[in-house]
Amino acid sequence: MKFPPPEAHKRASTSPPWGRGWPAGLATVFGIGWFPFAPGTVASAAATILGGLLALLGWQAVLMAALVATAIGIYVCGVYARTIGVYDPSECVLDEMAGQWFALVPVAAGRRASDWVLFAVAFFLFRLFDIWKPWPISAAETLSGGIGIMMDDVVAGLFAGALVYAAMATGWL
């Protein structure tokens, strides 16, 4: 598989997406992606906080949010990337939201929505896998269009979620 070149992840411009249509607004999570420093981390933090609220409704709400964000993200991130001509724009952060929610599903399923240590561990592990990108996360990133933009974060979230589940099941957390 051919990996995208490093410049494929650059920021498309310095101006927010307003005026580029609703896919841009959703892909950048209403402008969170334009945060000047570490927009992916900021989006993951926002997703962790929102995930904590969703967890109060049950693990099904967290899983549904992750699945819906993934489905919508495949479309809007693909449209936004094609519109601006960048393979995986850094301001496109809906993928971080979806991936972070996948990492939080075990916390909600374990009925530990008030355990912020678990939320912090899930956040850290998701960011670790999303930045490090070991295989198969790196392979998922090579998929084309919106699927590639979303799937590396989904797989990173699943890896993080599996480790959180293992830590909870063994009593480490």
N, C-alpha and C positions, 0 to 999 in steps of 0.2 A: 504494500500500500504506500502511496505517496503522501507524505505529510505536508500540510500547508506551510508556506514559508513564514518566517517570523513577522514579516510586515503584514501578514494577513490578519493580525490581531490589533492593528493600530486603530486609533481613534479617527473616525472619518473626518471630523471637523471639530471646531471648538464651540460651535453653537448648538443649543438644544434643538430637539427634533420638531418643535412646534412648527406647523405649516407643512410638515411632510406626511401628514395623515395619521389616522388612528393606529395603524400598525407600529409606527415609530413610537407613539406614546405608550403602547402596551409593551413593546420590546424593551424600552428603557425604563419600564415600571414608573411611568409618569414623571420621568426626569431623574430618578435616582441614579441611573446610569451616567449622568453628567456630573456626578460628584467629582471634584477635582483630584482626589487621591483615593486609590483603591476602590473604585465603584463596585466591583464584585463583592468585596468584603462588606461594604456598606449595605448592599442588597441582601447578602446572607444574614447580616445582623437584623435587618428589618424583617426578613422572613422568619428568623428565630423568634422574635418578639410576637409577630402575628401567629406563628405556629404554636406558641404558648397559649394564646387565646383560643385557637382552633382545637388544641388538645383538651381544653375544658369541655368541648362538645363530644369528644371521643376520638379514637384513632381513625375512625371512618372519615371524619371531617378533614383530618390532616392528609390522609391518603387521597381523598377526593380532590382536595386543593392541589396536591402534587400532580395528579393525573390531568386535571383540567388545565393547570398551568403548562404542563408539558404539551398537551394537544394544541392549545392556543399558541404556545411558544414556537412550535414547529412551523406554524404558518406565519405568524407576525415577524419572527426573527429572520426567517427566510426571505420574506418580502422586504424587510428593512435592509438586510445585507445586500440583496440584489439592487435595491433602489440607490444605495450609496456606493456600490461597487467594491465593498470590502468583504472578504470571506467570513470573518468572525469579529465584528466590531466590538471593541471593549465596552462601549456604552450599552450594548445589548445585554441586559442583566436579568431578564425573565428566567433564563436558564439557571442562574444562581438561586432564585426563589424556589423553583421546582426541585432542584437538587437538595437544597437545605430541608425542604419539607419531607422528602423521602428519608433523609437522615433522622428526622424527628418522629417518624411513625412508631418505632419501637418504644420511645419514651411515652407516647400517648397510649400505645397498646398495653404497656405495663402499668397503666393508671398512675403515672408519676408526674402528672402535669404540673405539680407544684415543686418538683425537684430541679431547681435551676442549675445544679451541678451537672446533671445529665444534659440539659440544654446546652451548657457551655462546652461539654465534651463533644456533643454532636456537632456543634458549630466548629470547633477546632478541627475535628477529624474531617468534616466535609471540606473545609478550606485547605487542609493538608493535601487531601486527595485531588482536589480541584486544581491546585497549583502544581503539585508534584507530577500528576498524571501518569502513574505507572500503567503498564498494560493490564487490562483491556481498555482502560479509560482513554489512553492515547489513541488506540485504534478506533474507538467510537467517535473521536474528534475528526477523523478523516472522512467520515460519511459526508455526503454532499448536502448543501443547502441548510435549511432549518433543522433537519434531522441531525446533522453533524454538530450544529451550534448547541442543540439541546442535549443530545445523548451523552456527551462526555460528562456533563454535570449530573445527569440522571444516574449514570453508572457510578460516579464519585459519591453521590448521595446514597446509593444502595450499598456501596462498600462501607461508608461511614455508619450507616444504619445497622449493617451486619455486625460491625465491631461494638457498637453501643448495645445491641441486643446480647452479644456474647458477654460483655462486661456485666450487664444486668443479670443474665442467666447464671453466671458463675459467682455472683455476689461481690464482684469487684466494685461495682457501683450500685 
